[in-house]
Amino acid sequence: MSVSVAPMPVQESVNQQTGLWLRDKRWDLMFITASVIFVPLPYLFYLFMSNNGMDGDVARNLVNGFVAIAIGGPHMMSTFLRTGLDNNFRQRYPMLIRSSIIVPIVVVSLAFLNLTLMLTVFFFWASIHVLHQVTYIVELYNHKEHHTIRKTTLSLYSRAVDYAVILTCLFPIAALKISQGTFDIGTNDLTAVIPDFFQATWFFVLMSSIFTVALVAYLIKSVQEYRSGSLNIPKTIFIAFSVAVAFTMPMLENLDTAFQGLNTWHSFQYLAITFYIIKIKEEHGKLDGTAPLVKRFAKATKDSRGLYLLSATMLIGSGVIFAVVFALAHIITPNPAVLMVTDTITYDQALGYWRFDVAYYTAILSFLWIHYYHDHFLFTNFEVLEDSY
């Protein structure tokens, strides 16, 4: 049920493994896999600030804001370097571009009518998007292996096992927290809009069982591929880190900040791959006359700092939306039931948190969800790196 490849000499195997990296070993480890070191940093900064006199919600929002400006925001805006700012893309897929306007309309409506529902949709879609990116990177490894190394096709079983362990790793602990009624994002209790049907123990048991079966199958498959000499080591390392991080991340108490850690790693990978793709296109003249602004910034520096600067500059749009929505939120009084007033949080404080969250998530999600929408399309293009090899 695994890839059928006969054992090969050691030196040949080593040479083939060297060619399996998407760009090269140093680049892949630095930007794709070893960048996992960024995952704990947002949570560590949150703990440091909250344990040294700063209000927990203030610390949480500072971490959110920094991640959004430094890496999360540029990562979502970099999508438009390949879609909205590329004339060829707009001409080939006009309906994808036009239909994107629906996204901010939905975001603004949900932000004021039901912020908790919006965050529930956001958390679920973000989870799917992060896991989709993992499967996309896995397929980039598979595609390069097939076209440059072994000319073999992975069996349906091998691919299914890879996908199964990736797509299920995030949900066992999340299902446990849902069943315990502790699935909070910031000051918002997402279990308030999750159907009671899913808040039972059976959901946690089911998700845990599915993940366990997938993990065991993946380990067996990997051993079989190792023994046959067909194990794709760069891909296997990447999957191992991704599954370990996604499985353990929901265990942390503050899910909002915990997710920012995963988001930081995800965004770092995304920026690296996106800028690499654009650089390849620029070197092969595929930006000439189609994306003049992107080409100008791509050529501004030998590395990708120009493209990062362009992506970061586009965050001005989010800043404008935040200012407008925050001003409008002050003239709207929400239903007190949506405010999390406790013994330590007064009504006025809860109202202030709600207004900030409405403005923050509207400004971010209006672009972030378009980024998700476009990426579900971009993540089907596995030939995008072919010019590089």
Secondary structure by P-SEA (a helix, b strand, c coil): cccccccccaaaaaaaaaacccccaaaaaacccccccccaaaaaaaaaaaaacccaaaaaaaaaaaaaaccaaaaaaaccccccccaaaaaacaaaaaaaaaaaaaaaaaacccaaaaaaaaaaaaaaaaaaaaaaaaaaaaaaaacccccccccaaaaaaaaaaaaccccaaaaaaaaaccccccccccccccccccccaaaaaaaaaaaaaaaaaaaaaaaaaaaacccaaaaaaaaaaaaaaaaaccccccaaaaaaaaaaaaaaaaaaaaaaaaaaaaaacccccccaaaaaaaaccccaaaaaaaaaaaaaaaaaaaaaaaaaaaacccccccccccccccaaaaaaaaaaaaaaaaaccaaaaaaaaaaaaaaaccccccccc
